[in-house]
Amino acid sequence: MWSSEVHDTLRIYVARCGPEPRAVLVVTDGNGLFGLAVSTVGLMQLPRLVPSLLVVGIGYPSAHMLADTVALRNRDLTPTASAAFAGSGGADAFLRFIRAELTPWVERHHLGGPAESIYFGHSLGGLFGTYVMLSEPSSFDHYIIGSPSLWWDHYWIFDYEAEQALRRSDLAAKVFVGIGGDETDEGRRREGRGLPDGHPLKPVRTHLDMVADLGRFNRALRGRHYPTLELADAVFPGEFHVTVPGTVLTHGLRQVFNT
């Protein structure tokens, strides 16, 4: 699908999981997480933990797997342009694509009308979901956010949250946030110990504790005492950054459908 907002062609994955879908599950990083999402939904439907869903993944036609999408996801899933990542900061354009181009197309070709919407994103996709939840919360009815990269651009999202809090008295959003218990500084080094020195995914010396970051962010949100914000969070012991997405999605969907 060509996007006049992103000025690029995106690959859209669609799976109808059951007849007459009750809701749409929108998944970023579709090259890596679409299959996981479809399989998770299918398993959860066996005991009827979730109803019929339409799963829509957003990915890239030039990539075969998630590792091939690094530059593109830096472009689309980040809210600010960081000097450390060329071409980054396109989250606003990406959100406009979802709202103005993708959603009408899905409703027209696969649903025949509007349906309840659920967002699922992990890592930078979690950062994107966090940004959308703060800036345009009505974009989705539910947010499932996995291991958000709150460290982006020197923790810019913390300042943004504080600025938004000065402008609003409520945050009408239903959010589930999950992270692996081993996404600490020490844990991420154990996760990457099998990678050779110099590998782009090998943890650098900079200290990064994503579990502590998420805890601080959630405490700030809860401290606002927004009347209609529904925020649930969980830390999953023993899980790394790359092993936790399916667990977050499972628990998030159970939260959405109260199962």
N, C-alpha and C positions, 0 to 999 in steps of 0.2 A: 504494500500500500504506500503510494507516494503521499508524503505529508508536506503541505505548504507551510506548516508551522515550523517543523524541524528542518525542512529543506533537504530531505533525504528519503530514501525508500526503506520502509520497515517491513519485517516479516511478521505476519499475524498468524498465530496458531489458534485453532478453534476445536474444541471437543465438546460434544453434547453428551453429558453424563446423565442419562435418564430422560424420559419424555417430559415435555412441557416444563422446562427449567424454571425453578422458582427464583433463582438469583444468578447473577453473573460474578464469577471469580476472576478478577483481572490480575495477571501475574507478570511482573517485570522480570528481566533476565530470562526471557522465554527460551533462549537457546540452551539453557542449562536447567531451568526449573519447571518448564511446562510439563515435561514427562513426569517429573516427581509429583506435581500437583494433580495431574490426571489419575495417576496410580493411587495417590493418597485418597482422593475423593472416591474412587471406585471401591477401595477397601472399606472405607467408612460407610459406604452405602449398603454393604452386605447386611449389617445389623440395623440399618436405617438410622444411623447417627446423623446423617445429613440427607437432605432431599435431593431431587434432581437439580443439577447445576449445569450452567454453561461455563466452561473454563476457557478463558481467552488469554493467550500468552503474547507478549510483545518482545520481539527479538530482531535479528538482523540477517538479511539474506546472504551476506558475505561470510558468515561465521557458521561453523559446524558444531561448535561447543562453546561453553561459557568462557573458556580461556582465550578464545579468539575475539572477544568483545570488549577487551579492557578499555581501549581508547573511546569506543562508542558509548559505553556505559558511563565513563567519566564525563562525557559530553552531556548526556541526557538526564542523568540521575542526580546531578549536583546543583545546588541552588546558587552557588557563587563561583566566579572564575578564580581559580587558584593558580598562582604562578608556577607551582610545582607540577601542574597537570595541564598541558596545552589543550586549548579548546574546551575546557570545562565550563560549567555554569549555565547549562541549558535547561534546567528543570522547569522553568516557566513555560518555555516553548513546548517541552514534552507534555506538560499538563494540558496546555491548550490543544495539543494533538489528541490527547485522550478524550477531552471533553467535547471538542468541536468536530472532530473527524472520526475517531474510532467508535465512540459510543453511539452516534447516530447510525453508523454503518452496521454495527452489531445488532442494534434494535431492528433495523430495516431488513437485514438478511437472515437473522438467526432467531429473533425473538418476536417480532411483530409488534413490539411496544416496550415501554420501560419496565425494568425489573429491579429488584433490590440489588445493590452493588457491594462487592467486597473487594478490597485491595489487599494483595499479598506481595511484599517485597523483602528481600534479605540483603544485608550489608549496605552497599550504596543504595540498593532498592529500599532498604529500611530507612535510610536517610531521606530518600525522596518521599516515602510515605509520611515520615515525621514532618517534613516541610509542608506537604500538602495539607496534612491534618491541622497544622498551625495557621496556614495562610488561606486555604479554601476548604474548610472542613466538610462542606456540603458536597464536595466532589464524589465522595463515596459514603455509603450508609454504614460501613464497617471497615476498620483498618486492622490488618494482621501484620505486625511489624517484627521482623527478625533481625537481631544483632545489628542495629543501626550504626552506621559509621559516624557517630557524633563528633569524632575527632576532626572531621573535614574542615579545612581552612581555619586551623587554629581554634577549633570548637566554636565556630561562628553561630551554630544553631542555638547555643545557650543565650547569646546576646539577642538573637532574633526572638526567641521565646519570651524573654524579658520585655522587649519592645512591644510585642503583640499584647502582652498582659496589660500594658498601660492603656491600650486602645480598646479593650473589650471587658465586659463584665461576665461573659460566659463563653464556653467553648463546647458547642454542641457536636460531640464526636463520641463514637463507641470504638474503643481501641483495646487490642490485646498485643502486648509486647513481650517477646521471649528472647532469651540469650543463653548460650552455653556456659556452664559453670567454669569451664576451662578457657574462657576467652579473657583471662587475665594476662598480665605481662608474662608471667612465668609459663602459663598454659600455652600461649601462642608460640612460645619458643620450643616447647615440647612438640607442638603440632607440626612445626616446620623443621624439626631436627634432621629429617631424612633428605632435605634439600641441600644441594651443594652450595658452597659459598659463592656469592655473586648471583644466585638465582633471584629473579625479580620478586618472587613470593617469599623469599627468606626474610624473616623478621629482622629489621634493622635495630640499631642500638637504642633508638628512641623509645622511652618508656610508654607503653600503651596498655591500659587496663580498661577494656570495654565494659566489663561488668560494673566496675565502680562508676564509670561515666554514665551508664544507663541508670544506675541507682540514683545518682545526683540529679539527672534530668527528671526522672519520675517524681522525686521528692519536690522539685520545683513546681511541676505541674499540679501535684496534689495540694501544694501549699497555696495555690490560687483559689481553691474552694469554688471552682466553677460549678454552678448548679446542675447542669445537664451533662457534664463530662463523665463518661463511664470508662474508667481506666483499670485494666487488669494486667498484671505482669507476672512473669515467672522466670526463675533461673534454673536451668536443667543441669544437674550435677553430672560431671564426667563427659560433657559434650564440648567438642571443639567448634570453631567457626564453620567448618565445612561439614560437620556431622549433624548439626542441630536444625537445619531448615525444615526437614520433614516433621520433626517433633513440634516445632513452633506452629507449623501449618495445622497439624492435627489438633493441638490444643486450642488454637485460634478458632478453628471451625466449630469445635465443641462449645466454645464460648459464644460464638455467633448464634448457634442453633440450640443452645441451652441443653446440651446432651452430656 
